[in-house]
Amino acid sequence: MKLVFATNNLNKLQEVQEMLSGHIQLVSLKDIGCFEDIPETAKTLEGNAKIKADHITEHYGYNCFADDTGLEVHSLNGAPGVHSARYGGEPRDAHKNMDKLLKNLIGKEDRSAQFRTIITLNLNGKHYHFEGICKGYILNTKRGDGGFGYDPVFQPEGFESSFAEMSFETKNKISHRGLAVKKLVDFLNSIN
Ligand code: IMP
């Protein structure tokens, strides 16, 4: 069975493909000839993941899954959340995003936060949702130069290092995206 992963990030695609048993062949947006920018206009992660998956199923006729991720900071009432990618303004820039976040947290005692990933799967006319959460804290300063996005300012619960100071393998085992993907893969492997 062919299944579209609504992404053009080949690293993400390969990572999920390697976790799946042989009966599912993952294909990217490019593989199905989709080169449009699908607008992510919803106010929630769930909404945006659904928009992407539904767009592919409705316009291209494929079973499909899509993901959306946000960083939710407790003392900022869940911000930047669904706006994580462009929190610091256009054009999107990880350092501008982190600088704004650190500034907005000056003087706040509660620095607890979580990354949350939602995956929406459209499979043979049915919709499924998978959630992965990684709880942690926003550091006072950036630490480490690995990873991407907010990794230098996020320290997961139970660890002494930021995401940006961890190996890719360690982060993947505990990360929001890793956990959501594991739930998706377990489900797909179980229905064969
Ligand atoms: P996306 O839905 O995967 O594109 O994620 C939206 C935004 O959330 C990204 O542009 C990043 O700013 C941030 N983000 C998502 N996942 C991570 C992560 O694992 N580490 C750090 N930042 C992330």
Residues whose N, C-alpha, C, O or C-beta is under 5 A from the ligand:
A	BS01	IMP	D67 D68 T69 G70 S84 A85 F148 G149 Y150 D151
